[in-house]
Every structure is written in structure tokens, then in C-alpha cells.
Amino acid sequence: MLENINDYSLEDLKKIKKQVDQAINTYKTRAIANARKELEEKAKSLGFSLNEIVASAPVKSKVAAKYANPEDPSQTWTGRGRKPRWVEALILKGNTLKDLEI
């Protein structure tokens, strides 16, 4: 390890940083290749190719909007998750979710 990093010049530190960045990229590339190899071997042992397994993953479809802002129809909400600010504001004005349904 570096004995006292504060004693190095800026130029030396930049060289060290460049070497470290390259080493990190090399490590990541090698780790990804090893992981891919392990996954391919596991898939093969189960009678599949890795591509077959990855391609068969279900694709999430978008959920249709259930509510729209009557003042700005481009603002929509599916009804999932936290209510958007425009929904909260309209509810405070006396509207109900039923009023905002598409």
C-alpha cells in the first residue's frame, strides 16, 4: 500500500489514479466474464443455454393510467404508489378520486 499518500505530488497522484482506474476496470471485466461463465455452466447443467433463460424472463408491461388531471390531461396516474401532488391538491379542493377517473 502507499506509505503516506499526502507526500506525493499532484502529477504522481494523477498517475496513480489512472492506474487504479484501469485496474478497477480490468477487475470488473474479469469478474463479469467469470460470472457469465458460471451462469452459462449452471444453465447448461439444467439443460438450457444462458440466452434461453435470459430471453424467457417476463417483460413488465406498462400499467394504464386510471386518473387524469382535469385541468391538465397530460398529467396522469395509474393509482399505484404515492399520490402525485396534483391529485393531493385536487382532493384538498374537494374532488374525489372518482372525479379524476379516466
Order of alpha helices (4+ residues) and beta strands (2+ residues): alpha-alpha-beta-beta-alpha-alpha
